[in-house]
Each structure stands twice: as C-alpha cells, then as structure tokens.
Amino acid sequence: MAGKSIKRSNAAAIEWPTVVLAFFCYGTWVAVGLLFWPSYPILALILLGFILALQSSIMHEVLHGHPTRSALINEAFVFLPIGLVWPFRRFKTLHLRHHADERLTDPLDDPESYYQALWMHDDLPPTMKFLLKINSTMVGRFFLGPWLSCIGFFIDDAKHMIAGDKVIGKAWLLHSIGLAIVLPVVQLGFGIPVWLYILVPVWLGQSLIAVRTFAEHQWSEHPEGRTVIIERSPLSFLFLNNNLHFVHHKTPTVAWYKLPKLFRDRRDEWLRMNNGYAYPNYFALIKAYAFKAKEPIVHPVLRRQAEPGRAFKPRVRARSISGLGSAPVPAEPPKE
C-alpha cells in the first residue's frame, strides 16, 4: 500500500457531508450565541469552545482541497473567522509546507515543529525556556500552548508585513474583513463581551486542538515513523478523524469521513508503516504525559552548535505556526 495513492480524480465533485458540516458548525455557533448565552452563559461559553475547535478542523479540511474542486469556493466555507486566531491563507501556506514528510519535525523546515535547534534554544531568555519546558507536557500544552503559539505567530507576521510582505499582508487583510463581521456579531448580536469570548471559547477551542497536536509528530530516523495514530477517541468527530494522523498524511486528499474505514481495512498495515507509533486513545497520552514531557525541546539531530567560522547562507525565517521556532518563509501555494 505504501506505493499506492488515492487519486483526487476519484473524489466527488462536491463532498456533501463536509458542506453540511460547515453549515452545521456556523449555524450552531449562531444558535448557541443567540439562544443559550442569555439563559445559560457558562454552558454557552463551553459549547462555543467546542464549536470553534470544530471550525478549526474544518479549516484544515478545506485547505486540503475540500469540499469542492474550487479553491475559492472552499475558502468561502471558512471565510468567517469565528475562531479569531488564524488567517486562513497563512494557515494554508504553512500547513501545506508541513506535509513534506521527509522534513517533518525539523524546526528549520517544518512550520509546525515544536522542536528547536540547540542554538535557537540557547539564545532564549530563562523565562521563555521555563515556559517551553511547561509547554512540553500535555497539561502545559493545553493551557499555555495557545498563548505561546498565537503571540509568537502574530509578532512575527507583523514584522514581515512591516517589511513589506504583500502575500502575508493580503492574508491578514482578508482575515480582518472577516473579523469586522464576526466581532460585532459576538459583541452586539450575542451580547458576549469580546474579551470574554477570547478568554473562554477561543482559548478553549485552541486548547482542544492542542490535545490533538500534542503527540502528532515525533522525531524518527524514518519519516514514516514520525506521525502518530490515535486509534479511537470520543474527540474523533471534533478532530474530523485527524486522530488517524498518519493515514491523513499518507492520503491528504481523502475526505475526513472516509479515513476511519481506510484505517480499519488495513489497520495492521498502517501500524507497520508508521513503525507502531500509536496510542489506543488520548487518555493513554494524558495518563503518561500530563505532567511529563513527551519530547525534548531541542531537536535530537540539531543539538550541535553551528560550527564557528564556517561560511553559510543565512535562511530567511518566519515564526512557525507553533509559535515556538523558526522556519523558512514559505511561498504562497499554487491554486488548487
């Protein structure tokens, strides 16, 4: 199966389950804001957090070319940034670069790596090193991870826009237009203070996604051993079956609702392919790594300091989507 691929041409022109899911997500967001918030504010805030996590998963689905064959139509399904945080086009650019499996986990090449090169880590102030240490545990990633990711990402993108990067600037312009619609709906339509919306639903939504991403990738000499499989979880729907992350990486154009059968049909083969990097569920991860680091902060292959006096061409770098390291500035991906 390693040599086989599932061709995009076999996919439906319109993937209706994803279309329905997108309307369900935004419709539920409106319903909870209008109907639940006035009478059950705490429940509403929690439900909104789950809805925002689902919308983040839909964004991930869309950037991989779903639910239609038109990139612009697909983008329209997630144009309203109810999660506030990530400009869709920035997320798309960085995430598609992340799918170069031979570069997975390399903090210089993988925009979603949580590892750092030794010389990067050595240059950090003690406070940041301490925060990164906490962030290496599952509980730390849940509570602290969203803030580290977002703040670092925002600062670095701002630097590039000030320096004149028009591609990044356009992504943020489109995001700002979406925010100009979403924020008044939250504040005036729902009656939820924006600061509270950020502090609870937005933070919770990002934290739930952090549960999924915590162990998605680890360093391995073999690229196929770098991506995890979480076999089952009540959160599978929230993550759109991306808990079967290795299956997604090997078949990135396959729709979310087809991944479970694809895994079940060849379970043993998938587990052999990724060298058995798998957990039965997220509870097993929490039990093992709630307060214990699963991975070192410094990438195992990049522990050595750069050799002094050696000539090299500096890379242009940008904050990774994890907010914790540096990666080359990626070009805008080709239109689908």
Contacts in CASP RR format, 6 or more apart in sequence:
PFRMAT RR
TARGET T0000
AUTHOR 0000-0000-0000
METHOD contacts of the structure
MODEL  1
MAGKSIKRSNAAAIEWPTVVLAFFCYGTWVAVGLLFWPSYPILALILLGF
ILALQSSIMHEVLHGHPTRSALINEAFVFLPIGLVWPFRRFKTLHLRHHA
DERLTDPLDDPESYYQALWMHDDLPPTMKFLLKINSTMVGRFFLGPWLSC
IGFFIDDAKHMIAGDKVIGKAWLLHSIGLAIVLPVVQLGFGIPVWLYILV
PVWLGQSLIAVRTFAEHQWSEHPEGRTVIIERSPLSFLFLNNNLHFVHHK
TPTVAWYKLPKLFRDRRDEWLRMNNGYAYPNYFALIKAYAFKAKEPIVHP
VLRRQAEPGRAFKPRVRARSISGLGSAPVPAEPPKE
1 266 0 8 1.000
1 269 0 8 1.000
1 273 0 8 1.000
2 224 0 8 1.000
2 273 0 8 1.000
5 251 0 8 1.000
6 251 0 8 1.000
6 253 0 8 1.000
6 254 0 8 1.000
8 253 0 8 1.000
11 253 0 8 1.000
11 254 0 8 1.000
11 255 0 8 1.000
13 68 0 8 1.000
13 69 0 8 1.000
14 67 0 8 1.000
14 68 0 8 1.000
15 66 0 8 1.000
15 67 0 8 1.000
15 68 0 8 1.000
15 255 0 8 1.000
16 67 0 8 1.000
17 67 0 8 1.000
17 255 0 8 1.000
17 257 0 8 1.000
18 58 0 8 1.000
18 61 0 8 1.000
18 66 0 8 1.000
18 67 0 8 1.000
18 77 0 8 1.000
18 255 0 8 1.000
18 256 0 8 1.000
18 257 0 8 1.000
19 67 0 8 1.000
19 77 0 8 1.000
21 58 0 8 1.000
22 58 0 8 1.000
22 67 0 8 1.000
22 77 0 8 1.000
22 78 0 8 1.000
25 51 0 8 1.000
25 54 0 8 1.000
25 55 0 8 1.000
25 58 0 8 1.000
26 55 0 8 1.000
26 80 0 8 1.000
26 82 0 8 1.000
28 47 0 8 1.000
28 51 0 8 1.000
29 48 0 8 1.000
29 51 0 8 1.000
29 52 0 8 1.000
29 55 0 8 1.000
29 82 0 8 1.000
32 44 0 8 1.000
32 47 0 8 1.000
32 48 0 8 1.000
32 51 0 8 1.000
33 44 0 8 1.000
33 48 0 8 1.000
33 190 0 8 1.000
33 192 0 8 1.000
34 189 0 8 1.000
34 190 0 8 1.000
36 43 0 8 1.000
36 44 0 8 1.000
36 47 0 8 1.000
37 44 0 8 1.000
37 45 0 8 1.000
37 190 0 8 1.000
37 191 0 8 1.000
37 192 0 8 1.000
44 192 0 8 1.000
45 192 0 8 1.000
45 196 0 8 1.000
45 200 0 8 1.000
45 201 0 8 1.000
45 204 0 8 1.000
46 200 0 8 1.000
46 204 0 8 1.000
48 197 0 8 1.000
48 200 0 8 1.000
48 201 0 8 1.000
48 204 0 8 1.000
49 200 0 8 1.000
49 201 0 8 1.000
49 202 0 8 1.000
49 204 0 8 1.000
49 205 0 8 1.000
49 208 0 8 1.000
50 204 0 8 1.000
50 205 0 8 1.000
50 208 0 8 1.000
50 238 0 8 1.000
51 82 0 8 1.000
51 201 0 8 1.000
52 82 0 8 1.000
52 83 0 8 1.000
52 201 0 8 1.000
52 202 0 8 1.000
52 204 0 8 1.000
52 205 0 8 1.000
52 206 0 8 1.000
53 204 0 8 1.000
53 205 0 8 1.000
53 206 0 8 1.000
53 208 0 8 1.000
53 209 0 8 1.000
53 238 0 8 1.000
54 238 0 8 1.000
54 240 0 8 1.000
55 78 0 8 1.000
55 82 0 8 1.000
55 83 0 8 1.000
56 83 0 8 1.000
56 86 0 8 1.000
56 205 0 8 1.000
56 206 0 8 1.000
56 209 0 8 1.000
57 209 0 8 1.000
57 238 0 8 1.000
57 239 0 8 1.000
57 240 0 8 1.000
57 242 0 8 1.000
57 256 0 8 1.000
58 77 0 8 1.000
58 78 0 8 1.000
58 240 0 8 1.000
59 78 0 8 1.000
59 86 0 8 1.000
59 88 0 8 1.000
59 91 0 8 1.000
60 91 0 8 1.000
60 95 0 8 1.000
60 240 0 8 1.000
60 242 0 8 1.000
61 67 0 8 1.000
61 240 0 8 1.000
61 255 0 8 1.000
61 256 0 8 1.000
62 74 0 8 1.000
62 75 0 8 1.000
62 77 0 8 1.000
62 78 0 8 1.000
62 88 0 8 1.000
63 88 0 8 1.000
63 91 0 8 1.000
63 92 0 8 1.000
63 95 0 8 1.000
63 96 0 8 1.000
64 252 0 8 1.000
64 253 0 8 1.000
65 71 0 8 1.000
65 74 0 8 1.000
65 253 0 8 1.000
65 336 0 8 1.000
66 74 0 8 1.000
66 255 0 8 1.000
66 256 0 8 1.000
67 74 0 8 1.000
67 77 0 8 1.000
67 255 0 8 1.000
68 74 0 8 1.000
69 336 0 8 1.000
70 336 0 8 1.000
71 335 0 8 1.000
71 336 0 8 1.000
74 336 0 8 1.000
75 88 0 8 1.000
75 89 0 8 1.000
78 88 0 8 1.000
79 88 0 8 1.000
79 174 0 8 1.000
79 178 0 8 1.000
80 178 0 8 1.000
80 181 0 8 1.000
80 182 0 8 1.000
81 87 0 8 1.000
81 88 0 8 1.000
81 175 0 8 1.000
81 178 0 8 1.000
81 179 0 8 1.000
81 182 0 8 1.000
82 182 0 8 1.000
83 182 0 8 1.000
83 201 0 8 1.000
83 202 0 8 1.000
83 205 0 8 1.000
84 179 0 8 1.000
84 182 0 8 1.000
84 197 0 8 1.000
84 198 0 8 1.000
84 202 0 8 1.000
85 146 0 8 1.000
85 150 0 8 1.000
85 202 0 8 1.000
85 206 0 8 1.000
86 321 0 8 1.000
87 171 0 8 1.000
87 172 0 8 1.000
87 174 0 8 1.000
87 175 0 8 1.000
88 171 0 8 1.000
88 174 0 8 1.000
88 175 0 8 1.000
89 170 0 8 1.000
89 171 0 8 1.000
89 174 0 8 1.000
89 175 0 8 1.000
89 332 0 8 1.000
90 157 0 8 1.000
90 168 0 8 1.000
90 171 0 8 1.000
90 172 0 8 1.000
90 175 0 8 1.000
91 321 0 8 1.000
92 333 0 8 1.000
93 167 0 8 1.000
93 171 0 8 1.000
93 330 0 8 1.000
93 331 0 8 1.000
93 332 0 8 1.000
93 333 0 8 1.000
94 111 0 8 1.000
94 112 0 8 1.000
94 320 0 8 1.000
94 321 0 8 1.000
94 327 0 8 1.000
94 330 0 8 1.000
95 111 0 8 1.000
95 112 0 8 1.000
95 321 0 8 1.000
96 330 0 8 1.000
96 333 0 8 1.000
97 110 0 8 1.000
97 111 0 8 1.000
97 327 0 8 1.000
97 330 0 8 1.000
97 333 0 8 1.000
98 104 0 8 1.000
98 110 0 8 1.000
98 111 0 8 1.000
98 112 0 8 1.000
98 321 0 8 1.000
99 249 0 8 1.000
99 252 0 8 1.000
100 109 0 8 1.000
100 110 0 8 1.000
101 223 0 8 1.000
101 224 0 8 1.000
101 226 0 8 1.000
101 227 0 8 1.000
101 249 0 8 1.000
102 223 0 8 1.000
103 109 0 8 1.000
103 110 0 8 1.000
104 110 0 8 1.000
104 113 0 8 1.000
104 217 0 8 1.000
104 223 0 8 1.000
104 226 0 8 1.000
104 227 0 8 1.000
105 113 0 8 1.000
105 115 0 8 1.000
105 217 0 8 1.000
105 218 0 8 1.000
105 219 0 8 1.000
105 226 0 8 1.000
105 299 0 8 1.000
106 113 0 8 1.000
106 115 0 8 1.000
106 299 0 8 1.000
106 301 0 8 1.000
106 302 0 8 1.000
107 113 0 8 1.000
107 115 0 8 1.000
107 116 0 8 1.000
107 117 0 8 1.000
107 120 0 8 1.000
107 299 0 8 1.000
107 302 0 8 1.000
107 320 0 8 1.000
107 325 0 8 1.000
107 326 0 8 1.000
107 327 0 8 1.000
108 117 0 8 1.000
108 302 0 8 1.000
108 315 0 8 1.000
108 326 0 8 1.000
108 327 0 8 1.000
108 328 0 8 1.000
109 327 0 8 1.000
109 328 0 8 1.000
110 217 0 8 1.000
110 320 0 8 1.000
110 327 0 8 1.000
111 318 0 8 1.000
111 320 0 8 1.000
111 321 0 8 1.000
111 322 0 8 1.000
111 327 0 8 1.000
111 330 0 8 1.000
112 213 0 8 1.000
112 217 0 8 1.000
112 320 0 8 1.000
112 321 0 8 1.000
112 322 0 8 1.000
113 217 0 8 1.000
113 299 0 8 1.000
113 320 0 8 1.000
113 322 0 8 1.000
113 325 0 8 1.000
113 327 0 8 1.000
114 135 0 8 1.000
114 136 0 8 1.000
114 295 0 8 1.000
114 297 0 8 1.000
114 322 0 8 1.000
114 324 0 8 1.000
115 219 0 8 1.000
115 295 0 8 1.000
115 296 0 8 1.000
115 297 0 8 1.000
115 298 0 8 1.000
115 299 0 8 1.000
115 302 0 8 1.000
116 132 0 8 1.000
116 297 0 8 1.000
116 298 0 8 1.000
116 299 0 8 1.000
116 302 0 8 1.000
116 324 0 8 1.000
116 325 0 8 1.000
117 298 0 8 1.000
117 299 0 8 1.000
117 302 0 8 1.000
118 298 0 8 1.000
118 299 0 8 1.000
118 302 0 8 1.000
118 303 0 8 1.000
118 304 0 8 1.000
118 305 0 8 1.000
119 305 0 8 1.000
119 306 0 8 1.000
120 325 0 8 1.000
120 326 0 8 1.000
121 129 0 8 1.000
121 132 0 8 1.000
121 297 0 8 1.000
121 298 0 8 1.000
122 305 0 8 1.000
124 132 0 8 1.000
129 297 0 8 1.000
131 144 0 8 1.000
131 148 0 8 1.000
132 148 0 8 1.000
132 297 0 8 1.000
132 324 0 8 1.000
133 293 0 8 1.000
133 297 0 8 1.000
134 140 0 8 1.000
134 144 0 8 1.000
135 141 0 8 1.000
135 144 0 8 1.000
135 145 0 8 1.000
135 148 0 8 1.000
135 324 0 8 1.000
136 293 0 8 1.000
136 294 0 8 1.000
136 295 0 8 1.000
136 296 0 8 1.000
136 297 0 8 1.000
137 289 0 8 1.000
137 290 0 8 1.000
137 291 0 8 1.000
137 292 0 8 1.000
137 293 0 8 1.000
137 294 0 8 1.000
138 211 0 8 1.000
138 214 0 8 1.000
138 285 0 8 1.000
138 286 0 8 1.000
138 289 0 8 1.000
138 290 0 8 1.000
138 291 0 8 1.000
138 294 0 8 1.000
139 290 0 8 1.000
139 291 0 8 1.000
141 210 0 8 1.000
141 211 0 8 1.000
141 213 0 8 1.000
141 214 0 8 1.000
142 207 0 8 1.000
142 210 0 8 1.000
142 211 0 8 1.000
143 207 0 8 1.000
145 206 0 8 1.000
145 207 0 8 1.000
145 210 0 8 1.000
146 203 0 8 1.000
146 205 0 8 1.000
146 206 0 8 1.000
146 207 0 8 1.000
146 210 0 8 1.000
147 203 0 8 1.000
148 322 0 8 1.000
148 323 0 8 1.000
148 324 0 8 1.000
149 206 0 8 1.000
149 321 0 8 1.000
149 322 0 8 1.000
149 323 0 8 1.000
149 324 0 8 1.000
150 206 0 8 1.000
150 323 0 8 1.000
151 323 0 8 1.000
152 319 0 8 1.000
152 323 0 8 1.000
153 319 0 8 1.000
153 320 0 8 1.000
153 321 0 8 1.000
153 323 0 8 1.000
155 319 0 8 1.000
156 318 0 8 1.000
156 319 0 8 1.000
156 323 0 8 1.000
157 168 0 8 1.000
157 172 0 8 1.000
157 318 0 8 1.000
157 319 0 8 1.000
160 168 0 8 1.000
160 318 0 8 1.000
160 329 0 8 1.000
161 168 0 8 1.000
161 169 0 8 1.000
161 172 0 8 1.000
165 329 0 8 1.000
167 331 0 8 1.000
167 332 0 8 1.000
183 194 0 8 1.000
186 192 0 8 1.000
186 194 0 8 1.000
186 197 0 8 1.000
187 193 0 8 1.000
187 194 0 8 1.000
208 235 0 8 1.000
208 238 0 8 1.000
209 239 0 8 1.000
211 235 0 8 1.000
211 282 0 8 1.000
212 235 0 8 1.000
212 239 0 8 1.000
212 242 0 8 1.000
212 243 0 8 1.000
212 245 0 8 1.000
214 285 0 8 1.000
214 289 0 8 1.000
214 294 0 8 1.000
215 228 0 8 1.000
215 230 0 8 1.000
215 279 0 8 1.000
215 285 0 8 1.000
215 289 0 8 1.000
215 294 0 8 1.000
216 227 0 8 1.000
216 228 0 8 1.000
216 245 0 8 1.000
217 226 0 8 1.000
217 227 0 8 1.000
217 228 0 8 1.000
218 225 0 8 1.000
218 226 0 8 1.000
218 228 0 8 1.000
218 277 0 8 1.000
218 294 0 8 1.000
218 295 0 8 1.000
219 226 0 8 1.000
219 295 0 8 1.000
219 299 0 8 1.000
219 300 0 8 1.000
219 301 0 8 1.000
220 226 0 8 1.000
220 275 0 8 1.000
220 277 0 8 1.000
222 275 0 8 1.000
224 246 0 8 1.000
224 273 0 8 1.000
224 274 0 8 1.000
224 275 0 8 1.000
225 246 0 8 1.000
225 274 0 8 1.000
225 275 0 8 1.000
225 276 0 8 1.000
225 277 0 8 1.000
226 277 0 8 1.000
227 245 0 8 1.000
227 246 0 8 1.000
227 249 0 8 1.000
227 274 0 8 1.000
227 277 0 8 1.000
228 245 0 8 1.000
228 246 0 8 1.000
228 274 0 8 1.000
228 277 0 8 1.000
228 278 0 8 1.000
228 279 0 8 1.000
229 243 0 8 1.000
229 244 0 8 1.000
229 245 0 8 1.000
229 246 0 8 1.000
229 247 0 8 1.000
229 263 0 8 1.000
229 270 0 8 1.000
229 271 0 8 1.000
229 274 0 8 1.000
229 276 0 8 1.000
229 277 0 8 1.000
229 278 0 8 1.000
229 279 0 8 1.000
230 243 0 8 1.000
230 244 0 8 1.000
230 245 0 8 1.000
230 278 0 8 1.000
230 279 0 8 1.000
230 280 0 8 1.000
230 281 0 8 1.000
230 282 0 8 1.000
230 285 0 8 1.000
231 243 0 8 1.000
231 244 0 8 1.000
231 263 0 8 1.000
231 278 0 8 1.000
231 279 0 8 1.000
231 280 0 8 1.000
231 281 0 8 1.000
232 243 0 8 1.000
232 280 0 8 1.000
232 281 0 8 1.000
233 239 0 8 1.000
233 243 0 8 1.000
233 281 0 8 1.000
233 282 0 8 1.000
235 243 0 8 1.000
235 282 0 8 1.000
236 243 0 8 1.000
236 260 0 8 1.000
240 256 0 8 1.000
241 248 0 8 1.000
241 256 0 8 1.000
241 257 0 8 1.000
241 259 0 8 1.000
241 260 0 8 1.000
242 248 0 8 1.000
242 256 0 8 1.000
242 259 0 8 1.000
243 282 0 8 1.000
244 259 0 8 1.000
244 260 0 8 1.000
244 263 0 8 1.000
246 270 0 8 1.000
246 273 0 8 1.000
246 274 0 8 1.000
246 277 0 8 1.000
247 254 0 8 1.000
247 259 0 8 1.000
247 262 0 8 1.000
247 263 0 8 1.000
247 270 0 8 1.000
248 254 0 8 1.000
248 259 0 8 1.000
250 273 0 8 1.000
251 259 0 8 1.000
251 262 0 8 1.000
254 262 0 8 1.000
263 270 0 8 1.000
271 278 0 8 1.000
279 285 0 8 1.000
285 294 0 8 1.000
288 294 0 8 1.000
306 312 0 8 1.000
315 328 0 8 1.000
316 328 0 8 1.000
316 329 0 8 1.000
317 326 0 8 1.000
317 327 0 8 1.000
317 328 0 8 1.000
317 329 0 8 1.000
318 326 0 8 1.000
318 327 0 8 1.000
318 328 0 8 1.000
318 329 0 8 1.000
318 330 0 8 1.000
319 325 0 8 1.000
319 326 0 8 1.000
319 327 0 8 1.000
320 326 0 8 1.000
320 327 0 8 1.000
END
